[in-house]
Amino acid sequence: MLAGLRLLRDEPLLRAMAVLMFFGVGVGTLLYNEQAAIARLYYPGDEARTAYYANIDLAINLITILVQVFLTRPLLVRYGVGPVLLIPAGAILLGFAALTASPLPMLVAVVQIVTRAGEFSLAKPARETIYTRVDREIRYKAKAVIDTAVYRGGDLFFVWSHKFLAAFGSATVFAAGLAVAGGMTFGAWRLIREQEKLPADPR
């Protein structure tokens, strides 16, 4: 763990990865928690609310499978990780901007589908691809710190942030989420820049 933390301190690539992870978790946490509040408001019955969530999960899984089968590999092979990281980030920025203006349950569902399907089918494969081009110390020590400490720390931070922001209404939560999505996009841009310095052959 200490070796991973030292690498995170010293390596610009890992700092960019940590920023992307921290704010990416923030986007998901704010959206998930506010979605729950909106669903309780618009769908007071358990059956209707369960159907709402089930349809979202079904759409996420179907879109993830289709994108992974038909788009992820061709995009990575032809264009590298850049577009594969920036496409989901841009979609999330647009989604949170729309939710800030109109936080309706169907729009929340669409943004949730785009956010999670984009993470599973594009952003995560792109991040994992970068780890195949670094040495063993980074791959097995720094990655563990980012995937645990940064991820769980970000989740905890944004859960409590949501509790504070929710007192001011959904529009405030999604406006803050827009800023968080901006941080995530910045992290993605920095990561793209830093990974370009890696050798093509990790050996």
trRosetta pair geometry for C-beta under 8 A, 3 or more apart (Angstrom, degrees):
i j d omega theta_ij theta_ji phi_ij phi_ji
1 4 5.7 -57 -152 35 31 113
1 5 6.5 31 152 -19 65 105
1 141 7.8 -161 -87 -162 18 86
1 144 7.5 -98 -99 106 64 118
1 145 6.6 120 -149 -86 65 97
1 149 7.9 106 -153 -41 104 134
2 5 5.6 -51 -148 36 34 112
2 6 6.4 37 153 -20 65 103
3 6 5.7 -53 -150 35 32 112
3 7 6.5 33 152 -17 64 105
3 137 6.8 -105 156 -162 121 100
3 141 4.8 -46 100 -174 106 151
4 7 5.7 -54 -149 37 32 111
4 8 6.3 35 152 -21 65 105
4 141 3.9 -151 -73 155 86 80
4 142 4.6 167 -147 -87 77 38
4 143 7.7 -99 -134 33 119 38
4 144 5.7 -95 -98 63 158 92
4 145 3.7 165 139 -28 127 122
5 8 5.5 -52 -147 35 33 114
5 9 6.5 36 152 -21 64 103
5 145 5.8 170 -66 -123 60 154
5 149 8.0 1 -85 49 95 165
6 9 5.6 -53 -151 34 33 113
6 10 6.2 13 158 -8 67 114
7 10 6.0 -68 -140 45 29 100
7 11 5.4 0 176 0 72 121
7 14 5.9 92 135 -12 87 170
7 137 6.4 172 -83 138 144 105
7 138 5.9 -175 179 -100 147 71
7 141 6.3 110 10 99 143 110
7 142 4.1 -93 96 -75 133 119
7 145 7.8 159 62 24 101 141
8 11 6.9 -58 -114 43 18 93
8 14 4.8 -122 -117 132 55 129
8 15 6.6 115 -178 -74 67 63
8 18 6.1 71 -154 -49 114 143
8 142 5.5 157 -58 -141 78 98
8 145 5.7 -103 -40 99 136 145
8 146 7.0 162 -101 -61 122 89
9 15 8.0 58 -130 -72 17 105
11 14 4.1 66 84 12 112 108
11 15 6.8 179 93 -12 58 82
11 138 7.0 29 -20 -107 177 120
11 142 7.1 -17 40 -121 140 162
12 15 5.5 -54 -145 36 36 113
12 16 6.3 38 156 -19 67 103
12 190 7.8 -118 168 171 95 108
12 194 5.2 -159 115 -115 98 130
13 16 5.9 -58 -155 36 29 110
13 17 6.4 29 149 -19 64 107
13 130 7.7 -172 -179 170 118 129
13 134 7.4 -179 111 -92 152 132
13 138 7.9 11 89 -149 124 147
13 191 7.1 77 -156 -135 64 66
13 194 4.1 176 -95 145 69 131
13 195 6.4 101 -133 -71 112 62
13 197 7.6 -132 -67 57 113 110
13 198 7.3 68 -100 -58 152 108
14 17 5.3 -49 -145 36 38 115
14 18 6.2 40 153 -22 67 103
14 138 6.7 -139 -72 -142 120 107
14 142 5.1 -71 -123 177 141 140
14 146 6.9 -137 -163 -58 89 129
15 18 5.6 -52 -147 35 32 112
15 19 6.5 35 152 -20 64 102
15 190 7.9 -63 100 136 85 138
16 19 5.7 -51 -148 34 33 112
16 20 6.4 33 153 -17 64 106
16 187 5.8 148 -172 -162 64 68
16 190 3.8 -151 -123 114 116 106
16 191 4.1 172 136 -73 120 66
16 193 7.6 -161 -109 54 161 89
16 194 5.1 178 15 9 150 142
17 20 5.7 -56 -150 38 31 112
17 21 6.2 30 153 -18 65 108
17 127 6.9 114 -140 -147 101 105
17 130 7.4 -162 -92 94 122 148
17 146 5.7 -19 123 -133 112 158
17 187 7.7 104 -117 177 9 107
17 191 5.7 97 -73 -109 59 120
18 21 5.6 -54 -144 38 31 111
18 22 6.1 33 157 -23 67 107
18 146 5.4 -122 -90 -117 76 101
18 150 4.9 -131 -144 -117 88 154
18 187 7.9 -123 81 -144 41 127
19 22 5.9 -52 -141 35 28 110
19 23 6.3 8 167 0 64 110
19 183 6.9 -124 177 168 96 90
19 186 7.0 -69 145 98 133 91
19 187 3.5 -165 109 -106 96 113
19 190 6.7 34 59 53 140 138
19 191 7.9 -158 61 -45 98 100
20 23 6.7 -67 -144 47 22 95
20 24 5.7 26 159 -23 62 118
20 85 7.7 -45 -141 -158 143 124
20 127 7.4 -174 111 -99 139 121
20 184 6.2 75 -143 -154 56 65
20 187 3.4 -176 -67 132 62 123
20 188 5.4 103 -114 -65 117 59
20 190 7.8 -152 -47 59 100 96
20 191 5.4 -13 -34 -30 143 140
21 24 5.6 -59 -139 39 24 113
21 25 6.3 27 161 -19 62 105
21 146 5.5 142 -1 180 165 98
21 147 7.7 -115 -140 -87 150 41
21 150 5.0 68 99 123 131 126
21 151 5.9 -73 169 -77 118 74
21 154 6.8 -170 129 -8 77 154
21 187 7.7 -132 7 160 46 154
22 25 6.1 -59 -158 34 24 108
22 26 6.6 25 146 -21 61 108
22 150 5.6 -87 -67 -179 85 98
22 153 7.5 -33 -117 89 96 97
22 154 4.2 -173 -143 -90 60 130
22 183 7.8 -62 94 135 96 125
22 187 7.5 169 45 -80 86 159
23 26 5.0 -47 -148 33 41 121
23 27 6.6 50 152 -24 67 95
23 154 7.5 -110 -44 -146 23 136
23 180 5.3 178 -157 -178 89 75
23 181 7.4 155 160 -97 110 18
23 183 3.8 -161 -109 103 151 105
23 184 3.8 -152 113 -66 113 73
23 186 7.9 60 28 48 165 90
23 187 5.8 169 34 -2 123 137
24 27 5.8 -45 -153 27 34 112
24 28 6.8 26 153 -10 62 106
24 119 7.2 129 -177 -114 118 115
24 123 7.2 169 -135 157 142 151
24 154 8.0 43 61 142 61 160
24 184 5.0 113 -68 -130 62 121
24 187 7.5 -106 -30 73 94 142
25 28 5.9 -62 -153 42 34 108
25 29 5.9 30 155 -20 71 112
25 150 8.0 170 -4 137 141 76
25 151 5.7 155 -75 -148 143 60
25 154 3.8 103 72 111 138 129
25 155 5.3 -88 174 -63 127 70
25 158 6.6 176 121 14 86 140
26 29 5.8 -57 -138 38 28 108
26 30 6.1 24 165 -15 66 108
26 154 5.8 -95 -48 179 79 106
26 157 7.4 -41 -93 90 99 103
26 158 4.3 175 -124 -83 70 145
26 161 7.6 3 -142 53 102 148
26 177 7.7 -178 138 -126 90 67
26 180 4.3 -128 119 -165 126 136
26 183 7.5 21 54 69 144 128
26 184 7.3 -152 55 -55 102 110
27 30 6.4 -61 -148 38 22 105
27 31 6.2 14 160 -12 61 115
27 92 5.8 7 -164 -174 149 141
27 96 7.6 -98 -140 -60 98 135
27 115 6.5 -157 139 -149 115 130
27 177 6.2 96 -128 -162 62 93
27 180 5.5 -179 -69 117 69 114
27 181 5.3 82 -100 -83 120 78
27 184 5.8 -22 -30 -33 129 154
28 31 5.9 -63 -145 42 27 108
28 32 5.9 25 161 -21 66 112
28 115 6.5 166 -95 150 74 127
28 116 7.3 92 -122 -84 108 80
28 119 7.3 19 -76 -54 127 160
29 32 5.9 -55 -140 37 26 109
29 33 6.2 17 165 -11 63 111
29 154 7.5 -174 -10 135 140 83
29 155 5.6 163 -80 -136 136 62
29 158 4.0 113 82 103 141 126
29 159 5.9 -92 -176 -62 129 64
29 162 6.7 -134 137 -33 93 131
30 33 6.3 -63 -145 41 24 103
30 34 6.1 12 163 -8 63 114
30 158 5.8 -88 -48 178 82 117
30 161 7.3 -46 -86 95 101 111
30 162 5.5 179 -116 -86 64 108
30 165 7.6 -2 -135 63 109 149
30 173 6.0 172 -174 177 103 95
30 174 7.7 149 144 -94 120 44
30 176 6.8 -151 -136 95 151 102
30 177 4.5 -169 108 -90 146 107
30 180 6.5 141 0 36 146 158
31 34 6.2 -65 -143 44 24 102
31 35 5.9 32 157 -27 64 110
31 96 7.9 -100 -80 -90 108 96
31 108 7.5 163 -166 -159 87 87
31 111 6.6 -134 -141 118 131 111
31 112 6.0 167 154 -94 123 80
31 115 6.1 90 66 40 172 171
31 177 6.5 100 -59 -138 78 149
32 35 5.7 -54 -147 32 25 115
32 36 6.8 29 153 -22 60 102
32 112 7.6 105 -87 -125 60 113
33 36 5.8 -49 -155 27 34 113
33 37 6.9 31 150 -15 63 102
33 159 6.8 144 -64 -127 148 64
33 162 4.5 57 87 167 152 163
33 166 7.5 -94 133 -66 114 130
34 37 5.5 -50 -151 35 42 112
34 38 6.2 39 152 -16 70 105
34 103 7.5 -75 156 -158 125 132
34 108 7.5 -137 111 -132 95 129
34 162 6.8 -136 -49 -149 84 117
34 166 6.9 -169 -98 -100 83 98
34 170 5.8 118 -168 -130 120 85
34 173 4.7 154 -88 127 141 154
34 174 7.0 -165 121 -58 171 82
34 177 7.9 -91 8 -43 147 141
35 38 5.8 -58 -145 41 31 108
35 39 6.0 34 156 -22 67 108
35 108 5.1 157 -111 166 87 127
35 109 7.8 113 -140 -75 119 52
35 112 5.9 52 -91 -72 152 137
36 39 5.8 -53 -144 36 28 112
36 40 6.5 30 156 -19 62 104
37 40 5.9 -54 -152 33 30 110
37 41 6.6 28 151 -19 63 108
37 166 6.5 169 -61 -143 165 126
37 170 7.3 -168 94 -84 123 99
38 41 5.6 -57 -151 36 34 112
38 42 6.1 7 163 1 71 112
38 103 6.5 -132 -97 153 139 103
38 105 5.4 175 143 -90 114 80
38 108 5.6 146 78 -27 156 168
38 170 6.4 65 -74 -103 109 142
39 42 6.4 -66 -134 50 27 92
39 43 5.3 -32 -175 40 69 111
39 49 5.3 99 162 -139 109 99
39 52 5.7 173 -135 99 113 150
39 53 7.2 36 -137 -55 159 93
39 105 6.4 109 -89 -129 58 118
40 43 7.2 -64 -103 64 14 69
40 44 7.0 50 -178 -104 54 53
40 49 7.2 28 -88 -110 46 142
41 44 7.8 -18 -171 -66 13 78
42 105 4.6 -115 56 -38 161 141
43 48 4.2 -149 -157 112 106 108
43 49 4.1 152 116 -75 123 74
43 52 5.5 -139 -27 -21 168 144
43 105 7.3 113 -21 -133 103 163
44 48 7.7 37 53 55 44 126
44 49 7.8 -120 94 -43 4 116
45 48 4.5 77 71 14 102 104
45 49 6.6 -176 88 -8 51 89
46 49 5.8 -64 -145 42 29 109
46 50 6.0 31 158 -22 67 108
47 50 5.8 -55 -147 35 27 111
47 51 6.5 27 155 -17 62 106
48 51 5.7 -54 -150 36 32 112
48 52 6.4 39 149 -26 64 104
49 52 5.4 -48 -150 29 35 118
49 53 6.6 28 155 -12 65 103
50 53 6.0 -58 -150 40 32 105
50 54 6.0 32 153 -22 67 111
51 54 5.6 -55 -140 38 30 113
51 55 6.3 32 160 -21 65 104
52 55 6.3 -58 -153 33 23 107
52 56 6.8 22 150 -17 59 107
52 105 7.0 -49 -149 172 137 127
52 109 7.0 -117 -174 -88 88 128
53 56 5.6 -56 -153 35 35 114
53 57 6.3 31 154 -16 69 106
54 57 5.9 -56 -148 39 32 108
54 58 6.3 34 154 -21 65 106
55 58 5.7 -52 -145 35 31 113
55 59 6.4 30 157 -17 64 106
55 109 7.3 5 97 -160 105 138
56 59 6.0 -60 -152 37 28 108
56 60 6.4 30 152 -21 65 107
56 109 5.2 -126 -91 -148 106 92
56 112 5.7 -4 -159 99 130 129
56 113 6.0 -136 -153 -68 75 90
57 60 5.6 -51 -145 34 33 114
57 61 6.4 29 158 -17 66 106
58 61 6.1 -59 -150 37 28 107
58 62 6.3 23 157 -15 65 110
59 62 5.9 -58 -144 40 30 108
59 63 6.1 23 162 -13 67 111
59 113 4.8 -31 111 -126 122 132
59 117 7.6 -75 130 -54 77 133
60 63 6.2 -63 -146 41 23 104
60 64 6.0 25 158 -22 63 112
60 112 7.7 -63 -70 131 119 83
60 113 5.4 -141 -73 -134 75 68
60 116 4.8 -14 -135 95 131 121
60 117 5.0 -151 -144 -63 65 88
60 120 7.3 88 171 18 98 141
61 64 5.7 -55 -143 36 27 113
61 65 6.4 27 159 -18 63 106
62 65 6.0 -57 -151 35 28 108
62 66 6.4 22 156 -14 64 110
63 66 5.8 -59 -146 40 32 109
63 67 6.0 27 159 -16 68 110
63 113 6.6 92 15 173 150 101
63 117 4.1 -5 96 -141 122 150
63 121 7.1 -107 127 -20 77 151
64 67 6.1 -59 -143 40 25 106
64 68 6.1 22 161 -16 64 112
64 116 7.9 -56 -63 126 120 80
64 117 4.9 -137 -62 -138 77 77
64 120 4.5 -15 -127 96 130 127
64 121 4.5 -163 -141 -56 64 108
65 68 6.0 -60 -145 39 25 108
65 69 6.1 19 161 -16 64 112
66 69 6.0 -60 -144 39 26 106
66 70 6.0 -19 173 17 64 116
66 71 7.9 40 131 2 68 105
67 70 6.8 -78 -132 54 20 83
67 71 4.9 -47 -160 44 64 120
67 72 6.0 79 141 -42 78 93
67 117 6.7 115 7 166 142 102
67 121 3.8 63 88 165 125 151
67 122 6.6 -61 151 -48 135 91
68 71 7.6 -30 -56 52 10 76
68 72 4.9 -6 -128 2 47 136
68 120 7.9 -61 -54 128 120 86
68 121 4.8 -121 -53 -137 82 90
68 125 7.5 145 -120 -42 93 147
69 72 8.0 68 11 20 18 99
70 74 7.7 -24 159 9 46 123
71 74 6.2 -77 -152 47 33 103
71 75 5.7 26 164 -20 75 115
71 121 7.6 51 69 155 109 119
71 122 7.8 -32 109 -85 114 99
72 75 6.1 -66 -151 38 23 108
72 76 6.3 16 159 -15 64 111
72 84 7.0 74 -145 -130 69 125
72 121 5.8 -135 -66 171 123 77
72 122 6.1 -152 -108 -96 93 58
72 125 5.5 50 -172 62 131 162
73 76 5.8 -58 -142 39 31 108
73 77 6.0 25 163 -16 68 111
74 77 5.9 -59 -139 41 28 107
74 78 5.9 7 170 -4 66 117
75 78 6.4 -68 -137 46 21 96
75 79 5.6 -39 -172 38 63 112
75 83 5.9 -117 -172 89 112 117
75 84 5.2 132 123 -73 125 99
75 122 7.6 -13 77 -129 153 99
76 79 7.4 -70 -107 58 12 70
76 80 6.8 24 -158 -141 49 14
76 81 6.7 23 -128 -79 83 56
76 84 5.8 14 -78 -44 77 153
76 125 7.0 -91 -63 131 142 116
76 126 6.8 -162 -100 -97 106 75
76 129 6.3 -169 -151 -85 133 164
79 82 6.3 -101 148 56 97 96
79 83 4.8 6 123 16 145 124
79 84 7.4 152 86 -26 108 88
80 83 7.6 108 72 18 65 82
80 84 7.7 -135 115 9 42 107
81 84 5.4 -79 -153 52 46 111
81 85 5.6 39 156 -20 85 110
81 126 4.2 121 -145 -163 94 102
81 127 7.9 113 -152 -62 133 33
81 129 5.9 -172 -81 75 114 128
81 130 6.3 12 -65 -59 166 97
81 191 7.9 -79 122 125 133 104
81 192 6.4 -160 97 -110 96 80
81 195 6.3 -1 49 89 139 157
82 85 6.4 -73 -156 37 20 100
82 86 6.2 -4 164 -3 63 117
82 192 4.7 78 -106 -142 78 130
83 86 5.7 -67 -133 48 32 101
83 87 5.6 40 170 -33 72 105
84 87 6.6 -32 -130 21 21 111
84 122 4.9 -160 -169 -171 79 91
84 123 7.2 171 145 -85 79 36
84 125 7.0 -78 169 83 139 97
84 126 4.0 167 108 -75 119 129
85 88 7.1 -71 -169 39 30 98
85 89 6.5 22 150 -15 66 119
85 122 7.5 -178 -77 143 28 98
85 123 6.0 81 -122 -123 58 74
85 126 4.9 -149 -59 118 83 157
85 127 7.6 101 -97 -56 107 74
85 188 4.3 174 153 -160 116 112
85 191 6.7 -148 -153 80 167 121
85 192 6.1 -156 57 -64 142 106
86 89 5.3 -60 -144 43 40 115
86 90 5.9 41 159 -22 74 104
86 185 7.4 65 -132 -144 72 86
86 188 5.9 155 -81 135 62 134
86 189 7.4 65 -93 -77 106 72
86 192 7.4 0 -45 -52 106 149
87 90 6.1 -55 -147 35 26 108
87 91 6.5 24 156 -16 61 108
87 118 7.1 -151 109 -144 87 115
87 122 6.1 -80 70 173 114 162
88 91 5.6 -58 -147 39 34 111
88 92 6.2 34 156 -21 69 106
88 114 7.8 164 -140 157 74 81
88 115 7.5 96 -170 -136 101 42
88 118 3.2 143 -118 164 109 126
88 119 6.5 133 -166 -61 156 49
88 122 5.2 171 -36 78 118 128
88 123 4.8 -73 43 -48 154 111
89 92 5.8 -56 -149 35 30 110
89 93 6.6 34 152 -21 63 104
89 123 7.7 113 -44 -96 79 122
89 181 7.2 149 -163 -177 70 86
89 184 5.9 -165 -126 117 101 99
89 185 4.2 131 172 -100 127 80
89 188 4.9 -121 -54 17 153 160
90 93 5.6 -51 -150 33 34 114
90 94 6.5 30 155 -14 65 105
90 185 7.4 90 -66 -114 52 124
91 94 5.8 -57 -151 40 32 110
91 95 6.1 34 152 -23 66 109
91 114 5.1 -132 152 166 127 126
91 115 7.7 -164 109 -77 105 53
91 118 5.9 -178 62 -73 137 156
92 95 5.4 -53 -143 37 33 115
92 96 6.3 27 161 -14 67 105
92 111 7.6 92 -131 -166 57 94
92 114 7.2 -177 -77 116 60 106
92 115 5.5 79 -103 -105 100 90
92 118 7.1 -138 -47 69 98 153
92 181 4.8 -162 124 -137 106 124
92 184 7.0 -22 89 81 147 143
92 185 7.9 -165 68 -58 109 99
93 96 6.3 -59 -147 39 25 103
93 97 6.4 27 154 -20 62 108
93 178 6.9 76 -147 -148 62 76
93 181 4.9 172 -86 134 62 130
93 182 6.9 83 -111 -73 108 62
93 185 6.3 15 -57 -50 125 141
94 97 5.7 -56 -149 35 31 114
94 98 6.5 29 154 -18 65 105
95 98 5.8 -57 -152 36 31 109
95 99 6.3 26 153 -16 66 108
95 110 7.3 -159 -130 109 109 87
95 111 3.6 133 -175 -126 124 104
95 114 5.8 -175 -70 70 144 136
95 115 6.7 -126 74 -54 164 98
96 99 5.4 -52 -140 40 37 111
96 100 6.3 48 155 -28 65 99
96 111 7.1 118 -61 -156 51 144
96 174 5.4 -177 -161 -174 77 86
96 177 4.7 -145 -137 110 131 103
96 178 4.2 178 124 -81 122 71
96 181 5.1 -176 14 -8 149 148
97 100 5.8 -48 -152 26 30 115
97 101 7.1 20 152 -9 60 105
97 178 5.8 89 -72 -115 61 127
98 101 6.0 -64 -158 41 34 105
98 102 6.5 -42 168 47 70 93
98 107 6.1 -136 131 -172 114 128
98 111 7.1 -172 68 -70 114 123
99 102 7.0 -91 -131 71 27 52
99 103 5.1 55 -174 -98 78 73
99 107 6.1 172 -93 127 74 116
99 108 6.5 83 -119 -89 119 68
99 111 5.8 -39 -49 -21 124 164
99 170 7.7 -101 166 156 95 103
99 174 4.0 -139 111 -145 105 150
99 177 7.4 -12 79 71 131 137
100 103 7.5 32 -93 -55 13 94
100 171 5.7 76 -161 -157 57 72
100 174 4.4 -156 -75 108 63 109
100 175 4.8 93 -125 -73 120 70
100 177 7.9 -161 -65 57 96 97
100 178 5.9 -18 -46 -35 136 134
101 171 7.8 71 -79 -128 13 103
102 107 6.0 88 105 12 97 167
103 107 7.1 -138 -144 77 25 120
103 108 6.5 45 -168 -62 69 106
103 170 3.9 -161 104 132 170 133
103 171 6.1 -135 -15 -70 125 59
103 173 8.0 73 -107 60 151 104
103 174 5.9 -170 -85 -16 114 144
104 107 4.8 80 62 15 84 107
104 108 6.9 -148 93 -10 39 89
105 108 5.3 -52 -144 35 34 116
105 109 6.3 38 155 -23 65 102
106 109 5.5 -47 -150 31 34 115
106 110 6.6 36 151 -19 64 101
107 110 5.6 -48 -148 34 36 112
107 111 6.4 32 154 -14 66 105
108 111 6.0 -59 -148 41 30 106
108 112 6.1 32 153 -21 65 109
109 112 5.7 -55 -146 36 29 113
109 113 6.4 31 155 -21 64 105
110 113 5.8 -54 -151 34 30 111
110 114 6.4 25 154 -15 65 107
111 114 5.7 -54 -144 40 33 109
111 115 6.0 34 156 -22 67 109
112 115 5.8 -55 -142 37 27 111
112 116 6.2 10 167 -5 65 111
113 116 6.6 -65 -141 44 22 96
113 117 5.7 13 167 -9 63 119
114 117 6.2 -60 -133 45 21 104
114 118 5.8 23 164 -20 60 116
115 118 6.0 -64 -150 38 19 110
115 119 6.5 18 155 -19 60 108
116 119 5.5 -51 -147 34 34 113
116 120 6.2 24 159 -12 67 108
117 120 6.0 -58 -141 42 30 104
117 121 5.7 -1 171 5 68 120
118 121 6.6 -66 -124 50 20 91
118 122 5.3 -37 -166 38 62 117
118 123 6.0 54 141 -14 78 107
119 122 7.5 -49 -85 54 7 74
119 123 4.9 -42 -127 48 47 122
119 124 5.8 58 165 -28 66 101
120 124 6.0 -8 -127 20 27 131
121 124 7.9 78 19 39 14 96
121 125 7.2 -24 167 -1 29 121
122 125 6.5 -78 -156 41 17 103
122 126 6.3 11 161 -17 61 114
123 126 5.8 -61 -151 36 28 112
123 127 6.4 26 156 -18 66 106
123 188 7.9 -75 -132 -106 105 123
124 127 5.7 -53 -145 36 33 110
124 128 6.2 29 159 -16 67 108
125 128 5.8 -59 -143 41 31 109
125 129 6.2 41 155 -30 65 103
126 129 5.7 -50 -152 26 30 117
126 130 7.2 35 151 -23 60 97
127 130 5.9 -51 -163 23 36 112
127 131 7.4 33 146 -18 64 101
127 191 7.8 -28 -109 172 81 155
128 131 5.7 -50 -160 28 43 114
128 132 7.5 49 146 -25 65 95
129 132 5.9 -49 -165 20 42 113
129 133 7.6 26 147 -10 65 106
130 133 6.0 -69 -165 37 43 107
130 134 7.1 32 148 -20 72 109
130 191 7.3 -68 -82 176 166 109
130 195 5.1 -84 -126 -114 115 135
130 198 7.5 149 -156 -3 81 161
131 134 5.9 -57 -146 30 43 110
131 138 7.4 -156 -137 121 76 98
131 139 5.3 112 -179 -121 96 82
131 143 5.7 49 -122 -90 135 138
132 139 8.0 70 -90 -110 28 125
132 202 6.4 -128 145 -34 59 147
133 195 7.2 88 73 -159 140 96
133 198 4.7 82 136 146 123 143
133 199 7.1 -172 -174 70 99 61
133 200 7.7 -63 -134 -154 122 19
133 202 4.8 -153 -141 -74 40 103
134 138 4.1 -64 144 78 133 138
134 139 5.7 166 84 -54 98 84
134 198 6.7 -75 -75 -129 72 133
134 202 6.7 -45 10 -131 13 116
135 138 5.6 93 60 16 69 98
135 139 6.9 -136 106 -6 33 99
135 202 7.3 171 -75 -175 46 99
136 139 5.4 -60 -137 41 33 112
136 140 5.7 -3 176 8 72 115
137 140 7.1 -75 -138 48 15 85
137 141 5.4 -31 -176 26 58 124
137 142 7.1 55 133 -11 70 100
138 141 6.9 -66 -107 53 13 83
138 142 4.6 -27 -146 32 58 127
138 143 6.7 80 151 -30 60 88
139 142 7.8 37 -11 47 14 88
139 143 5.7 -3 -169 -8 31 134
140 143 6.6 -14 -82 40 11 110
140 144 6.7 15 168 -24 43 113
141 144 6.0 -57 -153 28 23 110
141 145 7.0 19 151 -15 59 103
142 145 5.6 -53 -155 33 38 112
142 146 6.4 33 152 -15 70 106
143 146 5.8 -58 -148 40 33 108
143 147 5.9 23 159 -13 69 114
144 147 6.0 -59 -137 44 27 105
144 148 6.0 0 168 3 64 116
145 148 6.5 -75 -140 49 21 91
145 149 5.1 -25 -168 28 67 120
145 150 6.7 67 138 -14 70 98
146 149 7.4 -38 -81 54 14 82
146 150 4.7 -18 -145 28 49 135
146 151 7.0 74 150 -30 52 90
147 150 7.5 32 -17 50 14 95
147 151 5.6 0 -174 -12 32 134
148 151 6.1 -43 -111 40 7 106
148 152 6.0 -11 176 0 52 115
149 152 6.5 -59 -132 45 18 97
149 153 5.7 18 165 -17 59 118
150 153 5.9 -58 -136 42 22 111
150 154 6.1 24 161 -20 61 110
151 154 6.0 -62 -153 35 23 109
151 155 6.5 22 153 -19 62 108
152 155 5.4 -49 -145 35 35 115
152 156 6.3 36 156 -18 66 104
153 156 5.9 -55 -148 37 30 109
153 157 6.2 31 154 -20 65 108
154 157 5.7 -55 -145 37 31 112
154 158 6.2 15 164 -8 67 111
155 158 6.4 -67 -146 43 24 99
155 159 6.3 31 156 -26 63 106
156 159 5.8 -51 -147 29 29 114
156 160 6.8 18 160 -7 62 105
157 160 6.4 -68 -161 41 28 102
157 161 6.2 29 147 -21 66 111
158 161 4.9 -46 -137 37 42 119
158 162 6.2 51 158 -26 67 96
158 180 7.5 69 -115 -125 127 154
159 162 5.9 -52 -155 29 28 111
159 163 7.0 32 147 -21 60 100
160 163 5.5 -44 -152 27 41 116
160 164 6.9 37 151 -13 65 101
161 164 5.9 -59 -158 38 36 108
161 165 6.0 24 153 -12 71 113
161 176 7.3 -164 156 151 117 148
162 165 5.7 -60 -136 45 33 105
162 166 5.7 42 163 -34 69 106
162 173 6.5 43 -137 -133 78 115
163 166 6.1 -47 -141 24 22 115
163 167 7.9 33 153 -28 50 95
164 167 6.5 -52 -176 12 36 111
165 168 6.0 -65 -171 37 51 105
165 172 5.4 -163 -173 121 89 103
165 173 4.7 121 128 -95 121 69
165 176 5.3 -88 -122 11 150 154
166 169 7.7 110 -169 -30 40 7
166 170 8.0 17 -133 -79 67 50
166 173 6.0 29 -85 -71 59 125
168 172 3.8 8 103 20 115 167
168 173 7.7 162 71 -39 88 69
169 172 5.3 98 65 9 74 101
169 173 7.3 -134 108 -5 41 90
170 173 5.4 -54 -150 35 39 114
170 174 6.2 26 158 -11 72 107
171 174 6.1 -60 -147 42 29 103
171 175 6.2 34 153 -23 65 107
172 175 5.6 -52 -143 35 31 113
172 176 6.4 31 156 -15 64 103
173 176 6.0 -59 -156 38 29 108
173 177 6.3 31 146 -21 64 109
174 177 4.9 -47 -144 37 39 120
174 178 6.5 53 151 -29 64 93
175 178 5.6 -41 -154 22 34 115
175 179 7.2 33 147 -13 59 98
176 179 5.7 -52 -159 35 40 111
176 180 6.4 40 144 -18 69 104
177 180 5.2 -51 -145 38 38 114
177 181 6.2 43 152 -22 68 101
178 181 5.6 -49 -147 35 31 113
178 182 6.7 39 148 -23 60 100
179 182 5.4 -48 -155 29 35 117
179 183 6.9 37 147 -18 63 99
180 183 5.5 -49 -155 33 38 113
180 184 6.5 40 146 -20 66 102
181 184 5.3 -48 -148 35 37 116
181 185 6.4 40 152 -20 66 102
182 185 5.7 -52 -147 35 32 112
182 186 6.5 36 152 -20 64 103
183 186 5.6 -51 -148 35 33 113
183 187 6.4 36 152 -19 64 104
184 187 5.6 -53 -151 35 32 113
184 188 6.5 34 150 -20 65 104
185 188 5.5 -50 -148 34 34 114
185 189 6.4 36 152 -19 65 104
186 189 5.7 -54 -149 36 32 112
186 190 6.4 30 154 -16 66 105
187 190 5.8 -55 -146 39 31 109
187 191 6.2 33 155 -21 65 108
188 191 5.7 -55 -146 37 29 112
188 192 6.4 33 154 -22 64 104
189 192 5.7 -52 -150 32 31 113
189 193 6.6 30 152 -17 63 105
190 193 5.7 -55 -152 36 34 112
190 194 6.2 27 155 -16 68 109
191 194 5.8 -57 -142 40 31 107
191 195 6.1 26 162 -18 67 109
192 195 6.2 -56 -140 37 24 105
192 196 6.9 36 155 -30 58 102
193 196 6.1 -56 -164 19 30 115
193 197 8.0 26 146 -18 58 99
194 197 6.0 -53 -170 22 44 111
194 198 7.9 53 139 -31 65 93
195 198 5.4 -29 -164 4 56 119
198 202 7.8 -11 170 -94 113 75
199 202 6.7 150 80 -92 100 30
